[in-house]
Amino acid sequence: MAISTSTPPDGAPGIGAERQRRRTLLHRLDVRGAPYAFVAPFFVVFAAFSFYPLIYTSWISLHRVELSTLNLMEWVAFDNYTALWDDDRFWNALFNTFTIGVLSTVPQLLMALGLAHLLNYRLRGSTFFRVAALTPYATSVGAAALVFTMLFERDFGMINWMLSLFGVDNIDWENNKWAAQTAISSIVIWRWTGYNALLYLAAMQAIPRDRYEAAAIDGASRWQQFLKVTVPGIRSTIVFTIVLSTIGATQLFGEPLIFGQGPNGITGGADNQYQTLGLLLYEEGWKNYQMGRAATVAWAMFLVLILVFVVQRIVKRVLARRA
């Protein structure tokens, strides 16, 4: 019986070693390079739509640029910033942004905290109430602002009609400074309360139940459990919503613009009584066609946010040391 033996072709062991090296190299690239490939789209989008506009805006703010001739830039260094510092409209817009932010943020977060506490209980139809709480957030800014503008209309608005039942004269919600800011704040409160309530609710449901049981055994009432267990348990979420609301208040634009019903919306009323920094930016860039000044306002808004966060960190550290 003949036995045939086959010999491997010349270089076969070398080919196998080369394939093994390639597989090892591909494995290393997969293990080390895959995470960078996964996060690369985010950084590409961030660089294109956030980082580049930030740098370009800072460059424009150092020039005199008109909207009609963006390719023609005149170097003025920090003249736009000094002019903005001396502009009374900027300080008025900054103050209006602060007051509207306080009027909208404080009641909004307090109401959201109370609503989340109620939704945290086992209620019938709790899913319905949670969806209903999020519905205003899903409503567009334009639709919400138009509805509230009709509600706060001076002569035929429902708000003045309800106040007239208690003997209150018609309030000119648009031309009165504090009335206008209150009306605009109510739009923000209506849109964002449910969103923040669901954030608080998610944080509350992450608190272990044994903490409440231990507090109940110690004789703590529901209110004491809320103050001593719930609030400290969601402190990080509360800080997050405060930061989020601060950013939103600084960028407030759509609500006062539509509330003004026309040209007065851009200037924040006839006397700039509710003009925010966002409206001032829009007025400088798209009404006065001064893109350099508009970019300066944008950077002022960015610096204000940084200042607020620095102050918040300092206050947090001081309170932590005292505790």
QUIRA-V884549 format. One record per run of one state. SS is the DSSP state (hx for helix, st for strand, lp for the rest). FROM is the first residue (numbers start at 1). TO is the last residue. Records with the same first field share a line. If there is no record, write none. Layout:
# QUIRA-V884549
SS: FROM-TO ; FROM-TO
This chain:
# QUIRA-V884549
lp: 1-11 ; 61-62 ; 67-68 ; 76-78 ; 86-87 ; 120-125 ; 139-140 ; 152-157 ; 165-176 ; 206-208 ; 218-221 ; 234-234 ; 251-253 ; 260-262 ; 268-276 ; 288-289 ; 323-323
hx: 12-60 ; 79-85 ; 88-119 ; 126-138 ; 141-151 ; 158-164 ; 177-205 ; 209-217 ; 222-233 ; 235-250 ; 254-259 ; 263-267 ; 277-287 ; 291-322
st: 63-66 ; 69-75 ; 290-290
